[in-house]
């Protein structure tokens, strides 16, 4: 493969091409093809951006049809027919059936743009600066979002500029299974000498993706919501990776039966890999003045088209949701089997996750790297996460066929044995 120009000209900041050093040329659903013609099963799916698979034919046709009519591509925040259709579909297919009433803010097209907008909105709405966030959380790498991101690797890349405006508290399970970490939060809120500035908002992932597939318990999330309500704090759910069906429901917080004040979505929101993000907010929180938070790419019409098509295709009833949950049980059982083999061989491993956002914690980044490297040799693209890359992480497309899912799991199991036997 000809990679010299790529290696010479692309910045050293690149990551995925180091783990998967081939030149990919095409993709369909859960399969990638490199320029030699070799196929790989994809358990990465654009880090959770391709929940509906690569080049989904239904969504591709909607996009092609729109392009054929010379539909608006870039329109700042003009009103367009594509935007209207997106908002109507979002309301009728997603929000109303779930009893949700939100206004929609269209910031820049990435997840960190959505987080920046959400935490700034919370500050504007409440007139307070502090944002509570949690250990191992990942919310983006722009300065505001980075202040709420825990991993030292990202925080040290500011060039020495300190991040500000956020207070870290322990996530569910951080202090062990016997400790409810929200006791500490509630104690601080009730203690005038506790040192915690009363926050404008709390931002949390229901499943921490980059943090290592750490799953917040449903009761923990319900209690967190109640604490926020009792203390006039806004609850912000970062659903950028865990949303759009990844956990088995469109919004990951649905499992807990809670109603956030603010929700951020990106990654698979466009459904086709196009950059797109929105912030959902309770209507009374819309305190923005015109142009106060803007951006050149605030609302991408091609993404409106594919997002609306995906909602109509996959979320008009519960068929797709039930199929995702069925596949999730298959992955859970196989991951438990792999973890059990690892434990028998003297390693320490456990399975974790919710829906098709799952991982095997091997508690050692070098061990996880050996597994994923061998898996790539054997035709499977899969990454790691966690503070030391110690969790082997599955984010396969939700639309993956049973045949590809089982083959991918077979490759992962065989690769684990080959790498560590």
Secondary structure, DSSP 4 states (H G I P E B T S, - for coil): ---HHHHHHS-TT--HHHHS-S-EEEEEBTEEEETTS-EEEESSHHHHT-TT-BT-HHHHHHHHHHHHTT--S--TT---HHHHHHHHHIIIIIIGGGT--EEEE--SSSHHHHHHHHHHHHHHHHT---EEEETT----SSHHHHTT---HHHHGGGTTPPP-SEEEEPPTTTT-TT--THHHHHHHHT-TTS-PPPPSEEEE-SEETTTTSEEPPHHHHHHHHHHHHHTT-EEEEE-TTTTTTTTSSSSGGGGGT---SEEEE-GGGSSSS----EEEEEGGG--PPTTSS--TTSS-HHHHHHHHHHHHHHSSSSHHHHHHHHHHHHHHHHHHHHHHHHHHTT---EEEEETTEEEEE-S-HHHHHHHHHHHHHTTEE-EEESTTS-EEEE---TT--HHHHHHHHHHHHHHHHHHH-
